[in-house]
C-alpha cells in the first residue's frame, strides 16, 4: 500500500510542477512541443509500475 501512496504522490507532484512550468512559458511555437514532452513525462511515471510488475521486480 505504501508503494501506491508514493506512486500517486509522485504523479501529483510532477503534474503540479509541470503545470507551474507551463504557466511560466510564454505562448510561442514551442508551446505544443513542450506540452508533448510534459505529457510523455507524466505517461512515463504512470506506466513505470506496470513495467516493474512485468519484469518481476
Protein Blocks (a to p, Z undefined) as FASTA:
>chain_A
ZZmmmmmmmmmmmmmmmmmmmmmpccdfklmmmmmmmmmmmmmmmmmmmmmmmnoZZ
